[in-house]
């Protein structure tokens, strides 16, 4: 870190906020210094997003004050905050896909010459800002729709710099990035702080918090629990303060006496346009994790099983019977459930109630069971510890962790025998992650089968009874529970190719 000035560039004093009579922030004190990365962590619903929106001028505070560069400020609109130099890069980007990078960076503020937009000046200025970040691979004239997620995020950061930003807030900036793209973001953040920009960094990934942040503030239930230098905290202590209880391990212990049953799901030579020659066996009562780099075919494999991208070759068996799963509806009728990667776009109807979301699949596939399922909903929501104002609350107003639990409730109502999880804990906090892990263990204990895809290697290793590794659309290795990260990565990258030819994916332990 290259701190320019130890005095705070932005300070929040006693800020409070309530919605519909529910207090979500109370008396928050928070500050960030020029040239530092300040981590803001807490469970979903702790108040992080609300605090960021108040700072960004999206929402007004009910009480308290904000001081910026030595003066008290009140922003009635996000543009006022941006013009002052406080810019937030939210998880959902605000870019216009069919416009160029330069047009997005200077949207509504285009430089003009003789009354016309000066395209050349706009392109040159954007190129200069990209150069300041050490980015040479993004063309200011490129359409945003042609960029990767990581490149679009860089455009958002360049847009922030175009406002001469002194404070940049980043909300879960690595949620959809590969490991190499995360390294690029790290480098850009270091360049920002070296020039004196203050960065507020919100993430559920503890490794990033300890890699990047100089100080860490923990919020819980709308209150500030603590602010400490990074070196004064351990990961275990941070988790304890976040969730209010000690967690002995990030992953529930694997039952010692658990023995998998008969094969529940079997694939033999299955393939489509994305994966090829996939053969595996998933037994009753076991959790099998699928690891691999982005683009390796992990998601495409579970989508093939579920009929989203149906297999066009090979054989698929469920409980010994050959099945043809060509649609998601057929998959559900065969006892399959898919907890998809993007809960907002694929898992929920955000404008509908918790109850309606829980009944989505039942109504669509087993309409005759709707009445019985409706009666079960409160019990399932309670067992999952869903925190809401009631079953009539719209899903959009739930925290990320509670939204994920509603998705799980939707599938549990179908009583599946095989549950496919695609990035099951993406974007949720430590406490909610632990609840999902406990549910996965409970499903396996009931004799159901779990196939889990995750980019997080500790998650795959910590939860799996066996680990299957994909590379270039093929299964290339099988590793036992508790394998080292190095061994999984070696198989995923091809650095340590198996010596015995095709992997044994039949379930040998």
C-alpha positions in Angstrom: 0.0 0.0 0.0 1.1 3.5 -0.7 -0.8 5.7 1.7 -0.8 9.4 0.7 -2.5 10.7 3.8 -3.4 9.0 7.0 -6.4 11.2 7.6 -9.7 9.9 6.4 -10.8 11.0 2.9 -14.3 9.8 3.7 -15.9 9.4 7.2 -19.4 8.2 8.1 -20.6 9.3 11.6 -23.6 7.7 13.4 -25.4 6.7 10.2 -28.7 4.9 10.6 -31.4 3.6 8.2 -34.8 1.9 8.5 -37.1 0.3 5.9 -40.8 -0.2 6.7 -40.1 0.3 10.4 -37.2 -2.3 10.3 -33.9 -0.9 11.4 -31.2 -2.1 9.0 -28.3 0.3 10.1 -27.8 1.8 13.5 -25.2 4.4 14.5 -22.5 3.3 12.0 -19.1 4.9 12.2 -16.8 4.1 9.3 -13.9 5.8 7.5 -11.5 5.1 4.6 -8.1 6.7 4.1 -6.5 7.9 0.9 -4.4 5.0 -0.7 -5.9 2.2 1.4 -8.1 -0.8 0.7 -10.7 -1.0 3.5 -12.6 -4.3 3.6 -16.3 -4.2 4.6 -17.5 -7.7 5.6 -20.5 -9.3 7.2 -23.3 -11.8 6.6 -25.9 -11.1 4.0 -28.3 -8.7 5.7 -25.6 -7.2 7.9 -26.1 -3.8 6.2 -23.1 -3.6 3.9 -25.1 -2.8 0.7 -27.2 -0.3 2.5 -24.2 1.6 3.8 -22.6 1.6 0.4 -25.8 2.9 -1.2 -26.0 5.8 1.3 -22.3 6.7 0.6 -23.0 6.5 -3.1 -26.1 8.8 -2.9 -28.5 6.0 -3.9 -30.4 6.2 -0.6 -30.5 8.9 2.0 -29.6 8.2 5.6 -32.2 8.7 8.3 -29.7 9.9 10.7 -26.0 10.7 11.0 -23.6 12.5 8.7 -21.0 11.9 6.0 -17.8 13.9 5.8 -15.8 13.9 2.6 -12.4 15.6 2.2 -13.0 17.6 5.4 -16.5 18.8 4.6 -19.9 17.5 5.5 -21.8 16.4 2.4 -25.3 15.2 1.5 -25.9 13.6 -1.8 -29.5 13.5 -3.2 -28.5 11.6 -6.3 -25.7 9.2 -7.3 -24.5 11.6 -9.9 -23.8 14.2 -7.2 -21.6 11.6 -5.4 -19.8 10.7 -8.7 -19.2 14.3 -9.6 -17.6 14.8 -6.2 -15.4 11.8 -6.7 -17.2 8.9 -4.9 -18.0 6.1 -7.3 -19.4 2.7 -6.6 -18.9 -0.3 -8.9 -21.9 -2.5 -8.1 -22.2 -6.2 -8.7 -24.7 -5.6 -11.5 -22.9 -3.4 -14.1 -24.5 -0.2 -15.5 -23.0 -0.4 -18.9 -24.8 -0.1 -22.2 -23.8 -3.2 -24.2 -24.3 -1.8 -27.7 -22.2 1.3 -27.1 -18.4 1.4 -27.2 -16.1 1.5 -24.2 -15.4 5.2 -24.7 -19.1 6.0 -25.1 -19.9 4.2 -21.8 -17.1 5.9 -19.9 -18.3 9.4 -20.9 -22.0 8.7 -21.1 -23.9 11.9 -20.6 -20.6 13.8 -20.3 -19.3 13.5 -23.8 -16.5 16.1 -24.7 -17.8 18.4 -27.5 -16.2 20.5 -30.2 -18.2 23.0 -32.2 -21.4 21.7 -30.6 -20.8 18.1 -31.7 -19.5 15.1 -29.7 -15.7 14.9 -30.1 -15.3 11.2 -30.7 -11.5 11.4 -31.1 -11.1 13.2 -27.8 -13.4 10.7 -26.0 -11.4 7.8 -27.4 -8.1 9.4 -26.6 -9.1 10.2 -23.0 -10.5 6.7 -22.4 -7.2 5.2 -23.8 -5.2 7.4 -21.4 -7.2 6.1 -18.5 -6.8 2.5 -19.6 -3.1 3.1 -19.9 -2.9 4.5 -16.3 -4.3 1.1 -15.1 -1.7 -0.8 -17.2 -4.5 -2.1 -19.5 -3.5 -2.4 -23.2 -5.9 -5.2 -24.3 -9.1 -3.2 -24.3 -9.9 -1.0 -27.3 -11.8 2.2 -26.4 -13.7 1.7 -29.7 -14.8 -1.9 -28.9 -18.5 -2.6 -28.2 -19.1 -3.5 -24.5 -21.1 -6.5 -25.6 -17.9 -8.0 -27.1 -16.0 -7.8 -23.8 -15.6 -10.5 -21.1 -17.1 -9.9 -17.6 -13.6 -9.0 -16.3 -13.1 -6.5 -19.1 -16.5 -4.9 -18.4 -15.5 -4.6 -14.8 -12.4 -2.7 -15.9 -14.5 -0.4 -18.0 -16.6 0.4 -14.8 -13.4 1.2 -13.0 -12.2 3.4 -15.9 -15.6 5.1 -15.8 -15.0 5.8 -12.1 -11.5 7.3 -12.8 -13.1 9.5 -15.5 -14.8 11.3 -12.6 -11.4 11.8 -10.9 -12.6 9.4 -8.2 -11.0 9.7 -4.8 -13.1 6.9 -3.3 -14.1 3.7 -5.3 -16.4 1.2 -3.7 -16.4 -2.4 -5.1 -19.2 -4.8 -4.4 -18.3 -8.5 -4.8 -16.0 -7.6 -7.7 -14.6 -11.1 -8.3 -17.9 -13.0 -8.1 -17.8 -14.0 -11.8 -14.1 -13.9 -12.4 -11.5 -16.7 -13.1 -8.4 -16.9 -11.0 -6.3 -15.2 -13.7 -8.9 -12.4 -13.9 -8.8 -12.0 -10.1 -5.0 -11.5 -10.3 -5.6 -8.7 -12.9 -8.1 -7.0 -10.6 -5.6 -7.2 -7.7 -3.0 -5.4 -9.9 -5.5 -2.7 -10.9 -6.4 -2.1 -7.3 -2.7 -1.8 -6.3 -2.3 0.8 -9.1 -5.4 2.7 -7.8 -4.1 2.9 -4.2 -0.6 3.8 -5.4 -2.1 7.0 -6.8 -4.0 7.8 -3.6 -7.4 6.4 -4.4 -9.3 4.9 -1.5 -10.9 1.6 -2.1 -13.9 0.2 -0.1 -13.9 -3.6 -0.8 -16.9 -5.8 -0.1 -16.4 -9.5 -0.5 -17.5 -12.8 1.0 -14.2 -14.4 -0.1 -12.0 -14.2 3.0 -8.8 -14.9 1.0 -9.3 -11.7 -1.0 -10.0 -9.7 2.2 -6.7 -10.8 3.7 -4.8 -10.5 0.5 -5.9 -7.0 -0.3 -7.2 -5.0 2.6 -5.2 -2.8 5.0 -8.1 -2.5 7.5 -11.2 -4.6 7.9 -14.6 -3.4 9.3 -17.1 -6.1 10.3 -20.9 -5.4 10.3 -23.5 -7.6 11.9 -27.3 -7.0 12.1 -26.8 -3.4 11.1 -24.2 -2.5 13.7 -20.4 -2.1 13.4 -18.7 -4.9 15.4 -15.1 -3.8 14.9 -12.5 -2.2 12.7 -9.0 -3.6 12.8 -5.8 -3.7 10.9 -5.6 -6.8 8.8 -2.7 -8.2 10.9 -4.7 -8.0 14.1 -7.3 -10.5 12.8 -7.2 -14.2 11.9 -9.7 -15.8 9.5 -11.3 -17.8 12.4 -11.7 -14.6 14.5 -13.2 -12.7 11.6 -15.8 -15.5 11.0 -16.6 -15.6 14.7 -17.4 -11.9 14.8 -19.4 -12.1 11.6 -21.7 -14.9 12.5 -21.7 -14.4 16.3 -20.6 -17.9 17.1 -17.4 -20.0 16.6 -17.3 -22.3 13.6 -14.8 -25.1 14.2 -14.5 -25.8 10.5 -15.8 -24.1 7.4 -17.2 -27.5 6.4 -19.4 -29.9 8.4 -17.5 -33.1 9.3 -18.0 -36.1 7.1 -19.9 -38.9 8.9 -17.4 -41.6 9.8 -19.8 -44.6 9.3 -21.3 -43.4 6.0 -21.2 -45.9 3.2 -22.5 -45.1 -0.3 -25.3 -47.2 -1.6 -26.0 -48.5 -5.1 -25.4 -46.3 -8.2 -28.1 -43.7 -8.5 -26.9 -41.8 -11.6 -24.7 -43.4 -14.3 -23.3 -41.8 -17.5 -21.6 -43.9 -20.2 -19.9 -42.0 -23.1 -22.3 -39.0 -22.8 -21.6 -35.9 -24.8 -23.1 -32.9 -26.7 -21.6 -29.8 -28.3 -19.8 -28.9 -25.1 -18.6 -32.1 -23.3 -17.6 -35.4 -24.7 -17.1 -39.0 -23.6 -18.3 -38.5 -20.1 -18.6 -41.6 -18.0 -19.3 -41.5 -14.3 -21.3 -43.1 -11.5 -22.9 -41.3 -8.6 -24.0 -43.4 -5.7 -26.8 -43.0 -3.2 -25.7 -41.1 -0.2 -22.5 -39.6 -1.5 -21.4 -36.1 -2.5 -19.2 -35.9 -5.6 -17.5 -32.7 -6.5 -16.6 -31.6 -10.0 -13.5 -29.3 -10.3 -11.9 -27.6 -13.2 -10.9 -24.3 -14.6 -13.4 -21.9 -16.1 -14.4 -23.2 -19.6 -13.6 -26.8 -18.7 -17.2 -27.9 -19.1 -18.3 -28.3 -15.5 -21.5 -26.3 -15.8 -22.2 -27.9 -19.2 -21.9 -31.3 -17.7 -24.6 -30.8 -15.1 -26.8 -28.9 -17.7 -26.5 -32.0 -19.9 -27.6 -34.3 -17.1 -30.6 -31.9 -16.4 -31.6 -31.6 -20.1 -30.8 -27.9 -20.4 -28.2 -28.8 -23.0 -29.3 -32.4 -23.5 -26.8 -35.1 -24.3 -26.9 -36.1 -27.9 -24.9 -39.3 -27.5 -24.1 -41.9 -24.8 -26.3 -43.6 -22.2 -27.8 -42.2 -19.0 -29.2 -44.4 -16.3 -31.1 -43.5 -13.1 -31.5 -46.2 -10.5 -30.5 -48.7 -13.2 -33.1 -47.7 -15.8 -32.0 -46.1 -19.0 -33.5 -42.6 -19.4 -33.6 -40.0 -22.1 -33.6 -36.5 -20.5 -34.2 -34.1 -23.3 -35.8 -31.3 -21.3 -35.7 -29.9 -17.8 -39.3 -31.0 -17.2 -38.3 -34.6 -18.0 -35.3 -34.2 -15.6 -37.6 -33.2 -12.8 -40.0 -36.1 -13.5 -36.9 -38.4 -13.3 -36.1 -37.2 -9.8 -33.4 -34.6 -10.7 -33.0 -31.1 -9.3 -30.6 -28.3 -10.5 -29.6 -25.5 -8.2 -28.3 -23.2 -10.9 -25.3 -20.9 -10.8 -27.2 -17.6 -11.2 -30.1 -17.6 -8.7 -31.4 -14.2 -9.8 -31.6 -15.0 -13.5 -32.3 -18.7 -13.4 -33.5 -19.7 -10.0 -36.0 -17.1 -8.8 -38.8 -14.9 -10.0 -37.6 -11.8 -8.1 -40.9 -9.9 -8.4 -42.9 -12.8 -6.9 -43.4 -13.8 -3.3 -41.3 -16.3 -1.3 -44.3 -18.7 -1.4 -44.8 -18.4 -5.2 -41.0 -19.0 -5.7 -41.1 -22.1 -3.5 -43.9 -23.5 -5.6 -42.5 -22.6 -9.0 -41.4 -26.1 -10.0 -44.3 -27.9 -8.3 -46.8 -25.8 -10.2 -45.0 -26.2 -13.5 -44.4 -30.0 -13.4 -46.6 -31.5 -10.7 -49.6 -29.2 -10.6 -51.7 -31.8 -8.8 -49.4 -31.7 -5.8 -49.7 -27.9 -5.4 -52.1 -28.0 -2.4 -50.0 -30.5 -0.4 -46.8 -28.7 -1.3 -48.2 -25.3 -0.2 -48.9 -26.8 3.3 -45.2 -28.0 3.5 -43.7 -24.6 2.5 -43.6 -23.0 6.0 -41.9 -26.1 7.5 -39.3 -26.3 4.8 -38.6 -22.5 5.0 -38.3 -22.9 8.8 -35.9 -25.9 8.5 -33.7 -23.9 6.2 -33.9 -20.9 8.6 -35.1 -18.5 5.9 -35.2 -15.0 7.3 -38.1 -13.0 5.8 -41.1 -10.9 6.8 -43.3 -13.8 5.8 -44.1 -16.0 2.7 -45.7 -13.0 1.0 -42.5 -10.9 0.9 -41.1 -10.5 -2.6 -37.9 -12.5 -3.2 -36.0 -9.4 -4.5 -36.0 -8.0 -1.0 -34.2 -11.0 0.6 -30.5 -11.1 1.2 -28.4 -13.3 -1.2 -28.2 -16.1 1.4 -31.9 -16.2 2.0 -32.6 -16.1 -1.8 -30.4 -19.1 -2.2 -32.4 -20.9 0.6 -35.6 -20.2 -1.2 -34.2 -21.8 -4.3 -33.3 -24.8 -2.2 -36.8 -24.9 -0.8 -38.2 -24.9 -4.3 -36.3 -28.0 -5.2 -36.8 -29.8 -1.8 -40.5 -29.7 -2.4 -40.1 -31.9 -5.5 -38.4 -34.6 -3.3 -35.6 -35.2 -5.7 -33.3 -38.3 -5.4 -30.4 -36.5 -7.2 -29.5 -32.9 -6.6 -27.1 -31.0 -8.9 -25.5 -28.0 -7.4 -23.8 -25.4 -9.7 -21.8 -23.0 -7.6 -24.1 -23.4 -4.6 -22.5 -20.7 -2.4 -21.7 -18.0 -5.0 -22.2 -14.6 -3.5 -23.4 -15.7 0.0 -21.8 -15.1 3.3 -19.9 -17.5 5.6 -22.9 -18.4 7.8 -25.2 -19.0 4.9 -22.5 -21.1 3.2 -22.3 -23.3 6.3 -26.1 -23.8 6.2 -25.9 -24.9 2.6 -23.1 -27.3 3.4 -25.2 -28.8 6.3 -28.1 -29.3 3.9 -25.9 -31.1 1.4 -24.7 -33.4 4.2 -28.3 -34.0 5.3 -29.4 -34.8 1.8 -26.6 -37.4 1.5 -27.5 -38.8 4.9 -31.0 -39.4 3.7 -29.7 -41.5 0.8 -29.9 -38.9 -1.9 -27.1 -38.2 -4.3 -25.3 -34.8 -4.7 -23.3 -33.7 -7.7 -21.6 -30.4 -7.0 -19.8 -28.0 -9.3 -17.6 -25.3 -7.7 -14.8 -23.0 -8.8 -13.8 -22.8 -5.1 -11.2 -25.6 -4.6 -11.5 -25.6 -0.8 -15.2 -26.1 -1.2 -14.8 -29.0 -3.5 -12.2 -30.6 -1.3 -14.0 -29.9 2.0 -17.4 -31.3 0.9 -16.7 -34.1 -1.6 -16.5 -37.9 -1.0 -14.9 -38.1 -4.4 -13.5 -35.4 -6.7 -13.9 -35.6 -10.5 -11.7 -33.2 -12.6 -12.7 -31.8 -16.0 -10.5 -30.3 -18.7 -11.5 -29.3 -22.2 -14.9 -30.8 -21.9 -13.7 -34.2 -20.7 -13.4 -35.9 -17.3 -9.7 -36.4 -16.9 -9.2 -37.6 -13.3 -10.8 -38.9 -10.2 -9.3 -38.0 -6.8 -10.2 -39.2 -3.3 -11.7 -37.0 -0.5 -9.3 -34.6 1.1 -7.0 -34.4 -1.9 -4.5 -31.5 -1.9 -5.3 -28.4 -4.0 -2.1 -28.9 -5.9 -3.2 -32.3 -7.1 -6.6 -31.0 -8.2 -5.0 -28.1 -10.1 -2.4 -30.3 -11.7 -5.1 -32.5 -13.1 -7.2 -29.4 -14.2 -4.3 -27.8 -16.0 -2.8 -31.0 -17.5 0.4 -30.5 -15.5 0.2 -34.0 -14.0 -1.6 -36.2 -16.5 -2.8 -39.6 -15.2 -0.4 -42.4 -16.1 -3.1 -45.1 -16.4 -5.1 -43.6 -19.3 -8.8 -42.9 -18.7 -9.8 -42.1 -15.1 -11.8 -44.5 -13.0 -15.0 -42.7 -12.4 -17.0 -45.6 -11.3 -16.9 -44.8 -7.6 -13.8 -46.7 -6.3 -12.9 -45.2 -3.0 
